Amino acid sequence: MKSAVLAGLRTRETDQSWAQKLDEAALLCEACGIEVKARLTQKAQKGHPRTLIGSGKAAELKQSCEAQSAEGAVFVNELTGIQTRNLEQEIGLPVMDRSALILEIFARRARTRQAHLQVEAARLAYQLPRLIEGQIHADQQQGGGVRNRGAGETRLERSRRTIEKQIRDIRVELEQLKLQQAVQSRRRRLSGLPRVCLIGYSNAGKSSLMNALLSVRSVAPAKQVAAVDQLFATLDSATRRIKLAGRAEILLSDTVGFVRDLPDFLLDAFESTLQEIQEADLLIEVIDASDPQWEIQHEIVMQTLRRLHALSIERLTVYNKADQIPQWERQDGILLSCLTGQGMDALIGELLVRLNLSASLSPEIGDEFSAQVGYNEDERGE
């Protein structure tokens, strides 16, 4: 699907909230390489059990797809398996909901074995409750003889059992990878270096901030992480050893970004990646201060941290993209620009204070040399 009509059911959302949902869904489509041709909204108190938006609106959706030469429809809401099937029959084109769209993005962005396994586990968890009885109806076996015990295992039951087994097998392999990560984590703890983790809404500038901190010390480009202006550009957590000043060093981790209504099965699948957050000494929340919705995004980050049981970890707020803001009044964080370097000295100074590293400021003989050679060890687990 390269083009689609963006559709959804609006229930109790305000005009602003609904517009924000549509805008974010459009960005998700863009990240998946799907051009949004048009937008269609159905307003109702609750969704229709058969098609979510009702037969009349489904017919309108079909007309819109035909008029815009769209190759399918993307829904802002979650759809059941029956609703997806019925909508596809109504409009004669593929239909995706928001979770399926996010899964597709994750599948395209996965690079390591762990990320591929996590995406596959999430895909199967998404698929499991959406198996449809009407499509899988034949029996595997029938009881025989006078003492007939009834129909045997149906294809639906067999499919569920197969998927459940696949999920278990993937989790076993992920546990093995977690053991390897535990070895790396133990090595990091033995290093005695403070562990700092970048968190924030997707596309707020976490990877750009890591690269900016690396660039302060003129690090080779090979050590930098991918920073793309798209939602979910980062899936695999990456950790770099960074020297702030003198002998003061930290381990800095970049993690997957958050979005509103992130499905539970995605959080469960990416548990091992998000473990970096739970083990951090300090969290740096990166906020895109140029985004009009940054306060809502901040609240979503807090909600996600609550779900991860990580609200008790100390946090430092960083307002990114100062170069795009005419003026800024808030004093509860550090205003900086990863692009221009504004505020980077203030951030480093705050990190030194928060992590009690001020005693390590005095350089030792050879520090200048080691700063150019190998202090930015790549700690990422592949």
N, C-alpha and C positions, 0 to 999 in steps of 0.2 A: 504494500500500500504506500504510494508516494504522494497521494493527495486525499483529503477527507473533509467532510463537514463535521464541525465540532458541535455536539449536541449535549443536552443535559436537562435534568429535572430540578427546578428551583422550588423549594418548599418554604422555609422560613428565613432565608437569607435576605439581607438588605441589598439595595441596588449596588452599593460599593463592594460588599462582600462577594456578591455573585459575579460582578465584573472581575474581581481579583481572581476568583476561581477559574473563570474562563481564560483570563490572561495567562495564568500559570499553566493551564492545560495546553494552551497554544505554544508556550515555551517548551513543554514536554514533547509536543508534536515536532517542533523544530529540532530538538535534540535527537529525535528519532528519524529525522529526514522526511517528515510528512508535512506537506504544505496544507495549511488550513484555508479552504476555499470559501467557507461561510460558517456562520454560527446560528444555531437554532435552540430556542429555550421553550420548555413547557413549564408552566406555573400551575402547581396543584398542591393540595394538602399532603398527599401521599402518592407513592408510585403505583402504577398499574401493575398487577402481578404478572401479566402476560408480556408486556412490552415496556414497562416502566413509564413511558410517555403517552400511552393510549394509542388506539388504532388510527384515529384522525391525525394525530401529530406524526405517527409513523409514516402515514401516507404523504404528509408534507415533507418529511425528511427524505423520502424517496424522490419526490419532485425536485427538492433542492440538490440532491446528489446528481440527478440527471441534468439539471440546468447548469451546474457548475462543472460537469464532467469529472466529478470526484470518484475516486476508486474505492471509497468506503466511508464509514462513519466512526468517529471516536467520541465516547461518552465521558463526561466529567464525573459521573456517578459510577458506583460499583454495580455491575449487572450479575444476575444469577445465570446459570447455564441455560435455563429455559428461556429467559429473556433474550440472551444473546442469540440463541437459535431462532426464536420467533422474529426478532428484528432482522436477522439475515434473510429469512424467508420473505419478510415484508418488503425489504428494499432491494433484495437480490444482489447484495454486496457484502463484503466482510465487515464485521463490527468488532471494535475493541473497546474495553472500558479502561479506566485510568490505571488500574493495577496491571493489566496486561501491557499497557503502554510503557509503564515503568520497568516491567520485566524485560521488555524488548530492548530498552535502552541499556539496562544492566548487562544483558547478554552480549550486546555489541561492544560494551566497554570493558568487559572482563578480560584480564590479561594473564593472571597467574592461575595455577591449578586450583588454589583455594577459592578464588573468585568464581571460577567456572562451576565448582561444586556448589558454592553457596547460591548461585543463580539457579542452578538446576534444582536444588532442594526447594527454593522459593517457587519455582515454576510448578513443581509437582504439588506443593502445598496449595497453590492457587487452583490447580486443576482438579484436585480431589473432591471438593464439595460441589464442583460444577459438572460432574458426570451426570448424564441425563438418562433416566430410565427408558424413555421412549426410543432412544437411539441404540440401547443395548438391552435386548429383550430375550434373545434366544437362550435356552437352557444348555448347560454344559453336559448334564446327564439326566436321565430319568430313572426313577426307581422302577423295579420290575416285579413280577410275581404277584401272588395274592396279597402278601403283606407289603403293599406299596407304601413306602415312607414319604412319598410326595416328590415334588420336583427337586432336582439337584441344584448345584450352585449356578446362579445366573451369570451371564457375561458381565453385568454391572458389578456384581459382588466380586467376580474374578478380577475385573479391572481395578477395583478399589484395593483388593488385596495385593495386586501387583505393584500399584503405586506406593502403597504403604511400605512394602518391602524395599522398593527402590529408595524411598526416603530414609529408611533405617540404614541401608547400605551406605548411602552418602554420608549420613551422620557418623557412621563408624570411621570412614576415611577422614572426615573433618576432625574427629577426635584425635586421630593419629597426627594430623597436621598441627593440632593444638598442642600436642606433646612436644613437637619440634619447636613451636613458638615459645613454649614454656622454658625450653633450654635457652633460647635467645633472651627471653624475659629475665631469667635468672642471671644471665651474663650481664645484662644491663643493670640489674640491681646491685650486683657485685662491683660494678664500676663506680658505684657511689654517686653517679651523676643524677641530678634532678630530672624527672620525667615530665615534660610539658606536652599537652595535646591541643591541637587546633580543632575547634568545633564551630559550627555555624550553619546557617541556611545554605542550601546548595547554590553555588555560584556567587557567594559573598566575597571570595577572594582569599580563601585559606591557603591554597597552593601558591598563589602569588605572594602571600606574606612569607611563606617558607622560603621561596626563592629570593625574596628581598633580603631576608636575614642571611641567607647563604652568600648573596652578592656583596654584602657588607665586607666580607673577608675575601672577595675576589675568587670565589670557588669555581672550579671547572664546570662548564655547562652540563657535563655528563652526570654530575651529582644533583642537578636540579630536577624538580618533579614537573610533570605535565600540567600546565595551567591554561585551560581552554575556557572561553566565554560561553559555556553551556551548562545546563543543569546536569548533575551527576557526572562531571568530567573525571572525578576521582572515585574509584571503587576499592582499590587495594590500598591499605594503609602503608605509608612509607615513613621511615624514621631516619633522621639525620643527626649526627653529632655536630653541634654548633658551638664554637667558641665565641662568647659574648665580649669578654675583655680579660686581659691578663691570662690567669689560669682558670677563669670562671667559664665552665662549659655546661651545656644541657643536652639532653636527648629530646628532640622535637619531632612529634608525630603528626602527620596529616591524615585525616579520616574522611569517610564518605559523608557528604552533606545531607542535611535534613530537608524535608518538605512537609507541607501540611498533610494530615491524614495519611501518614506513611503506614501501609498495612502491617499488621502484626507479624504476618508470615515473613516479611522482608527483614524486620528487626530480628526475628528468631534465626533466620538463615545467616544473617551477618553478625551473629553474636560474637564470633571469634575476632572479627575485625573491629567491632565496637568495644571489645575488651580493653583496647588501648585507652579508651576514655576512663573506664572504671579503675585503671591502675595508675592514673596520672597523679602527680603531686600538684599540678596546677593546670587548669583549663583556660585557654585563650579563646573567648568567643569573638569571632570575626563578624562584624555587621557591615553590610553595604549601606553606608549612611546616605548615599545618593538615591536609594530606593524609597519611594513614598510609603511603601508598606513595611519598612524595616521594623517598626514596633510590633506589628502582627507576626513577622518572621521571628523576632526575638522571643515572643511568647510561645511560638511553636517549638523553638529550640528548648525552652524551659520545660515544656510538656514532654518532649522526647527524653530529656535528661531525667525527668521524673519516672518515666517508664523504664529507664535503664538503672534506676536507683543510684544516680550520680549527682544529685543536687547538693549533697554535703561537701563535695570537692570544691576547693577554693577556685574562684573564677576571676579572670581579668578581662574586661571588655575593651575591645579595639574597634573603633569606628573607621572603616576603610573608605577610600576614594575621596579624600579631602580635596583633591584637585578638581572635583566636580561639584563642590559645595560652596556657594557664595559666602555663607557665614554659618557658624555653629555655636550654640549656646551651652550645650550640655557639658558638665564637668565630671561625670561619673565614669569616664573612661579615657582612653588615649585616642586622639584624632590623628590619623596618619594617611599616607598615600603610598601604596606599594609601587606605584608607577614613578613618582618623583623622589621618593625617599623621605618626604616630610614626616616628621614624628618618629622616625626609626630610632634616633638617639634616646628619645623619651621612653620608648618601649623597652629598649635594652636596659636603661636605668631602672625602670620599674621592675623588670624581671630580676635584676640583681638584688633589689630590695626584698621583693616578695619571696625569693628563694634563698635568702640569707647568703648570698655569694659575694658580698662586698669585701669579705676578708680575703678573697682569692683574686683581687684586682691586680696585685703586684706581679709583674712578669718575672719569670725565672730565666736564667741563661738558657738560650736555645728556644725559648717560646716563639720568637719571631720566625725562626726557621721552621719549627713544627707547624706553625699556623699556615705555612704555604704547602706543606707536604701531605699530612694525612689526618688531620683532626676531624674531617667530615666523613667519617666512615659510613658507608651505606649499610644501614641496619635492617633493610627490608627483608622479610622472609619470603622467599619465592617457593 
